[in-house]
Amino acid sequence: MRKFVLFTLSMALAAGAQAQGTIKIGAITSVTGRFAEFGKMQLAGFKVGVAEVNRKGGIGGRKIELVIEDNASDVNKGLAAAERLVNAGVPLVINEYSSSLVKAQAQYLARQKVPNLVVTSSGDDITQPGSEYTFRLNQPATEYARVILSIFRDKKFKTMAVIAGTGAFEKSVADAAQTLAKQYGITIVEDQRYDKGLTDFRPVLNRIKAKNPDGLLMVSYAEDSVALMRQAREVGVKPRLFAGGAAGFALPEFIKDSGSAAENVITATAWIPQLRYPGVQKLNVELKKALGGADPSYHAAQAYAGVIVAAEAISRAGSTDREKVKAALNSLNMQTAFGPIQFKDFDGFRNQNPLAMVAQQVQGGKFVPVYPKSVVPQPIKFER
Amino acid sequence: MDPVAVTAFFQTLVQGLLTGGLYALIGTGLSLIFGVMKVINFAHGDFLAIGMFISLALFKTFNIDPYLSLLVAAPAGFALGYVLQRFVLTRLGDRLGEGSMLATLGLGLIISNTLLLGFGAQPQSINVPYASSTFSFAGVQVSISLLIAGLGTLAVIAGLNLLLYRTELGRAIRATAQNPLGAELQGVKTANIQAIVFGLGVAFAAIAGVLLMPLLYAFPTVGENYTTKAFIVTVLGGLGNLPGALVGGLVLGVIESLGAFYVNNNYRDAYGLVAFLLVLLLRPEGLFGKTVKRV
């Protein structure tokens, strides 16, 4: 724990903040554990966000500071982290990656009447039905499925298969794909779910190979994505398109670790540097710098946006009072380098920012945008 | 039958057999240790994790091919096992049984947490050009890495058999397994033999870990899953029964693969466990009972 205190301290010092008079905002992410890859991205996003707010004079002349707690990629440790932040009296908590973890924390924070700004976790049920204290600036799982299924529909795919983990996020995307496939007239010939820790996908892939679908949608966390694609190539599954539901598939490590197996895989993603929002390029450069030269994933941009939105809400509330901050979040309507932010109630969602996803494809060992039109898409390459 | 379905069946079967081969290698180490010393080694999966991380570290720092890292991992595993048996487990004296169970459980915790400190908890994998290369035989795609793992297992088990039945050391090991006191009276240094056997068992786990590395990813607690698999394998084949461990591994691999293919993938681990329970209920001495000579 000392490490994180030091981390926050050094961040505050780097921003030139005085110990007194800073506004402390709570944030939870996976500094350690199996989601640490995403946590690394989010820490970079937090750092860039805090630096930007403080460079612009902070909130009413007071610098901001993030109190970052580690959830160790574990539900119970995540809850303990939320409890520590609530007791520390933060005006709001910026909440993090894994839907399974966030769902538990969101319920706890709502009971404690602490505004909870979700930036990355996307299980539909976090804001559907949600609560008056839970706000989400990133896209819900339905959108992850929608962007992929839209491509399948546009390319006249008749059949598809789904492989998804049993976690809250994977289940959410896979269930949304079921619903959308019906709407779009695509037949799901195989829908297989796997438990965390499964490392041999070959039997499932053999099943899918026998059905020979046009599209294969895979929803999984970081390393499973690599194992899935390696084994898919090995088994010889050949849909017209392999598609990933973001998460593991949208990380730069996916390409690095799977090598040629990643080629032609398309993936949903929440943010790419090719988007045309003001400040996108600058954000990309700063995130890259914060990551020591590595390419940022959308998780970093979302964490950045979380800090910017939190600061704006506190600034509008004119106070760190939790109820006032909540009211400010409700009336927020702003533009960030991650995208436009406004919390709305629609389609059963509550306090959800309506934002579409984009899709990218691995071409020549790099992600290139392929959908929608607003990102100047490259033509999609098919497996067959 | 539909030719696609036939190919799919054989593909699943072959993959099950090859995966099963790896289980067999892991189970053999466990079974060997139990057969000679009656030590139930709960750290077995963690020794496998050590093999994986040795391979990972060598690849990341020196770009050494994972199969070459066997040259480091196997002797390192042997040395570790030897030292642990000689200086830790023997100190438990005659209170073996529960004592060794707790001691190895503790060792496992120490190992996985040391790996956690050194490498972090996030899963890590290595990308080698042949990671997903295959060759096709009558329409059945076979993974090169998986095949190497399967052949590696056969080689190791064949080597072990030679050692046990064709060398003086093997005779001493078998003597120690049958009657430690008698062996000691005949001039066999049983303490040394036991340390060698533990070293061999750990080396086998480490080899299995290295063979897994091109196929899978490593994380500090990866061993837990494999400790369970090793137990299922050895119980299927009969504790301490080496040929039994080989067959047990293959059976487990095939049950899991076919179950996941034909029934439902969600219950994959359950198929092996159901087989495990059935064997415990119906043939507690293992599938082969006493018909196969024990080590």
Interface residues (C-beta under 8 A of the other chain):
Chain A: T32 G33 R34 F35 A36 E37 A72 S73 T166 Q192 R193 Y194 D195 G197 L198 T199 D200 R202 P203 V204 N206 R207 K209 A210 A222 E223 V226 A227 M229 R230 Q231 R233 E234 V235 G236 K256 D257 S258 G259 S260 A261
Chain B: V4 A5 A8 Q11 T12 Q15 G16 T19 G120 A121 Q122 P123 Q124 S125 I126 N127 P129 A131 S132 S133 T134 S136 Q141 S143 L146 L215 L216 Y217 F219 N225 E256 S257 L258 G259 A260 F261 N265 N266 R268 D269
